[in-house]
Amino acid sequence: MESSNVVSDDTRLKSKNHEEEEILEDDSPLEKVVVTPNVGTSNEVTQPITRVPNLDSNEPAPWVRRLHNKEDVIGDVNEGVRTRRQIANLISFTCYTSQIEPKKVDEALNDEFWVLAMQEELNQFERNEVWTLVPRPKTTNVIGTKWIFRNKSDEDGNIVRNKARLVAQGYSQIEGIDFEETFAPVARLESIRLLLSISCVHKFKLHQMDVKSAFLNGFLGSVDKTLFIKRDNDELFIAQIYVDDIVFGSTNITKVQQFVDVMSLEFEMSLVGELSYFLGLQIRQLDNGIFITQAKYAKNLVKKFGLENAKHCDTPMSTTLKLSKDASGKSVEQTLYRGMIGSLLYLTASRPDISFSVGVGVCARYQADPKC
């Protein structure tokens, strides 16, 4: 029998410790086990402990110390512990949203969650009085409608909402006959970065909200404004609009709540809270600054263009590397190549170091006839 050291200064524990030693036979899976009962008022445990089952006695099994190897632990030992609250939030997203994105109306009608999203869109039309029934003019081109289905996700990629939109088939219109100019409140990426820098300088948090349904009402004769600023003495309020997404903030938190209340009276809002994910930008607002990343967007690009197993390249690129046109190379699809360039240009919002490599410096120069 392998020896085991028993530490105790109480004579009343001798008989009990003797029984514990008998448990640790040669066929025991534990090695170098040290039994340390609680002595006096000391309850300190300095190492991980476990219980040894005592099959021959009805007494509770003693606590013993045991070291575990990382290879024996199930899962990643370096990963943080997931609490019940985090699991509950993930389950709520999974149970009350559809994980698929239908391409046709028939597919959406077979999913109860997408049926609810479609009904919500029609209810918004009725609430905002979008349609007015009139007799059809004989010489007017009637535009059809089409359902668009998209899953909205958070900064971690979890689907948080099923969004259904009934849109007009604008491609059936003829410019100069059915319309002259079209406008949409779309903010430039430069103005969004400017808004982030202003909030950082004035030390106030930005918030965001999503209008469930956005419509073009009235007659538009000029480009709509997308950035709004209001000053009241030393107080500043600023709002940025991108179609149906609104980013806003103020040095006075009361004005933020007033803006939310006013907008909620006119439209039905959702996703109201601090700015964390906007147009592919993952934003973290801390006390010492604002941090921007596009990690989720970059991973989606790699998956979209099928480059998961592609060879990695060092960044930044070598300044001594000279690229030239490969006349003997095989031509690739121009549309796909240009799509890659456009997607990478949007990535420069948080990675300005790749601007030269992607832009006119290297890759964009060969869009006319790209080769591999």
URRA-V690845 format. One record per backbone hydrogen bond with DSSP energy under -1.0 kcal/mol. NH is the residue of the N-H (numbers start at 0). CO is the residue of the C=O. E is the energy in kcal/mol with one decimal. If there is no record, write none. Layout:
BEGIN
nh;co;e
NH;CO;E
NH;CO;E
END
This chain:
BEGIN
nh;co;e
6;34;-1.3
12;9;-1.7
13;10;-1.4
16;12;-2.8
17;13;-2.1
18;14;-1.5
19;15;-1.8
20;16;-2.0
21;17;-1.4
24;22;-2.0
27;24;-1.4
41;38;-1.8
49;63;-3.2
51;61;-1.8
63;49;-3.3
64;33;-1.3
65;47;-1.9
71;68;-1.1
78;75;-1.1
86;82;-1.9
87;83;-2.4
88;84;-2.1
89;85;-2.0
90;86;-2.4
91;87;-2.2
92;88;-1.7
93;89;-1.9
94;90;-2.7
95;91;-1.5
107;103;-1.5
108;104;-2.4
110;107;-1.6
114;110;-1.8
115;111;-1.8
116;112;-1.7
117;113;-2.3
118;114;-2.3
119;115;-2.1
120;116;-1.7
121;117;-1.9
122;118;-2.2
123;119;-1.7
124;120;-1.6
125;121;-1.9
126;122;-2.4
127;123;-2.4
129;124;-2.2
139;136;-1.0
145;166;-2.4
147;164;-2.9
149;162;-2.6
151;160;-2.8
153;157;-2.0
156;153;-1.5
159;151;-2.7
160;151;-1.5
162;149;-3.0
164;147;-2.6
166;145;-2.7
168;143;-2.6
169;167;-2.0
171;168;-1.8
172;169;-1.8
175;178;-3.4
176;173;-1.8
177;173;-2.8
185;183;-1.8
191;187;-1.5
192;188;-2.1
193;189;-2.0
194;190;-2.1
195;191;-1.9
196;192;-2.0
197;193;-2.2
198;194;-2.1
199;195;-1.7
200;196;-2.2
201;197;-2.6
203;198;-1.9
206;247;-3.7
207;272;-2.9
208;245;-2.0
209;269;-2.7
210;243;-3.0
211;267;-2.4
227;238;-2.8
229;236;-3.0
231;234;-2.5
234;231;-2.4
236;229;-2.6
237;248;-2.4
238;227;-2.6
239;246;-3.5
240;225;-2.4
241;244;-3.1
242;184;-3.5
244;241;-2.3
245;208;-2.6
246;239;-2.9
247;206;-2.5
248;237;-2.0
250;235;-2.0
256;252;-1.6
257;253;-2.0
258;254;-2.1
259;255;-1.9
260;256;-2.2
261;257;-2.2
262;258;-2.4
263;259;-2.0
264;260;-1.0
266;262;-2.7
269;209;-1.8
272;207;-1.7
274;205;-2.5
277;280;-2.2
280;277;-1.9
281;292;-3.1
282;275;-2.6
283;290;-2.5
285;288;-2.6
290;283;-2.5
292;281;-2.0
297;293;-2.6
298;294;-2.2
299;295;-2.0
300;296;-1.7
301;297;-2.0
302;298;-2.0
303;299;-2.6
304;300;-2.2
306;301;-2.7
309;306;-1.2
331;369;-2.0
336;332;-2.0
337;333;-2.8
338;334;-1.9
339;335;-1.8
340;336;-2.0
341;337;-2.5
342;338;-2.2
343;339;-2.4
344;340;-2.1
345;341;-1.5
346;342;-1.0
348;345;-1.4
349;346;-1.3
350;346;-1.2
353;350;-1.7
354;351;-1.3
357;353;-2.4
358;354;-2.7
362;356;-2.4
363;357;-1.0
363;358;-1.5
365;362;-1.6
371;329;-2.3
END
